[in-house]
């Protein structure tokens, strides 16, 4: 077997098996910070196993959409995750322009997630679906103003190349990259339905976005939804950790170490953010998202103008 | 015969558009079988409609094949008039009279502009033949005027904002067969016109690219935003045509920028995206219109708030409609994504080739296009979920899908899937058209060098993955059980269909953002008494261009009419007097 193939298989295994672990890690850190013992780190795996052995129940009003949506969600998340580089390994899928496909594959998953929520025919899910559609719309520009602006400045259009084009040579570019990473962090919080946008832990329907959309699912369906939300969290973690790759520079093992350390640091910071902030009011969330977008735009403008003069 | 032969010329662009027309026309005509049955049952004469429909298709094909300016205008008028006459199938309804009149007026306004444009071209070249119209931009002044007139004239037909006002008026009232053809094909005649004019005057200065880019981006964003606020399914789809014309316009604009800077790669990506999106839009828009027509036949309403739960009656229809919706939202793995991807690549390529301030500007447009995609997702999840999913808001007696419905719908759905999963051959055709017509020796392989094979591979692997998961799901469900139960109602166990989320509440948060532009307003009547009686809620959106520009202009002209009223007298002697005066003026003019 060629080494490229081994790398790809290794990446796939990491994505599939480390994703729930990462979610468990965040929860553990959060528990420690709030002074609890908390569930074991492996709790997400237990949850998935438990759900796998449960009966699947669909609402009486639901149709085939509810049945295929979890599958589509999971498949789309897995494909999206495989476009991101793990350490210094070449991404499983990598070609020119995959940044667009990445954004749109996530859109594909969202499309069916919203449909599946509306499929139940209950207002709770409808509310979540409407919010998801609205907030996702405002989240889209954040992605393009952060990762997209690096892409446009470097001329690379593949996520792997974009991350590996980052070079820490001059100070203004470094600042630019750091602020981009902050934008991506704010995006990750939104997309993965964490605090302060959404709360992953409660099921109080009126206040939630993601959790309420999967309220009427159970068994295998819920397992896939949970798993894909773990992978989604991991995707955004990988987007964030990617900013540290320039330190590794073609060294395999250093790349892996940075990947692991980056994930640890990120899970800690997510836990800290969740501990010290409370969830925003729904009507303030667009402001939060527009703020993140504005950071992206300003960052790009400042960088270009400082480099021009 | 040689004389007639000169009127028609088949070059790459003509054949491509002819293909698009024919591809949409055949299944639409098949759908006629089931759609018109409805009218035959009502003892209504459909002979006129069928005759006009056929003449319209022929005229539309002749437009893209014609090589002679006068012939072009004649067939263009034939197309406009026959489609107007076919639109009058239900002429006793007042909304039909109003909407079709909008269409007629818009068609006539634009034909004036086209006259002036062709006269200018004739004056410049001394010929009426298209293949001798290649004037280039040597005479900047005339060429600019020709290009601007062409862009306005054909822009009215295509429905770029702010010339889109006739689209949402004419589409909903037309017979569905016709609105499918109008939206899928006839507005593309405008796109064909713009591309043809471009071929006359190319290479164009860059400023035209930017103007078109901004107009198209506005059309795309507000087209879909207006669509989000609609409750009438055909009106909603009409606004989506504005959006898609905007996306096609963006592609053309990138092509303009590429041609101005002599970058064949950008030119290929821009025009290639536009051409492929033209084909794609013809496919999925016809699919969606025919789907809405089938629903109209069965339910007798176009209001989506009155629908719901159709999926339990007609699963096949909802699958077809879903395919069309995914495709039109530009979401992979269907065809809409492919053409949008080419346009995105065009943005990236422009930024790469031109450096300087281009990356930032292009990034802004990329974000704009992504925003359009997000809005389209919101809009089509709304349409699908309100129309098809949940439980029936109004009881459906029976829902029937004819064979001809199935044939035409499945034909379009097949093409949506085919172009999405295997884009390479279709992109190859577009590439061929471009290399034949658009570039003079400047060939670029940018379009076919995109890794189309990777797309096929990824989309197939997603499908396989979904299939495998499905088998796993079946296996686990057999082992641990699967059943249906009431949805959780927060302890309340009498959920009914009126408690479902409605289309207006789904879209409310998004529609409230550009309130003034959408002319979006809500009427809420809540009972204030201790024992609640009936409450009421309504939300409406009116067209900004129609309400704030077109209508005031018409009213203004109406006010002016009394001042020239003295010319309209009942006595014939006045008219003879006017004629004598005019003849005298003309005779005197010859002396000057």
Interface residues (C-beta under 8 A of the other chain):
Chain A: X52 X53 X54 X55 X56 X57 X58 X59 X60 X61 X62 X63 X64 X65 X67 X68 X70 X71 X72 X74 X75 X76 X78 X79 X93 X95 X96 X97 X100 X101 X103 X104 X105 X107 X108 X110 X111 X114 X115 X118 X119 X120 X121 X122 X123 X124 X125 X126 X127 X129 X130 X131 X133 X134 X136 X137 X140 X141 X143 X144 X145 X148 X149 X151 X152 X153 X155 X157 X205 X215 X216 X219 X220 X221 X224 X300 X301 X304
Chain B: X308 X309 X311 X312 X315 X318 X322 X326 X329 X330 X331 X332 X333 X337 X341 X344 X345 X348 X351 X352 X357 X359 X360 X362 X363 X366 X367 X370 X371 X373 X374 X375 X377 X378 X380 X381 X382 X384 X385 X386 X388 X389 X390 X391 X450 X451 X454 X455 X458 X461 X462 X465 X466 X469 X470 X472 X473 X476 X477 X480 X481 X482 X483 X484 X485 X486 X487 X488 X489 X490 X495 X497 X499 X500 X501 X505 X506 X507 X508 X509 X510
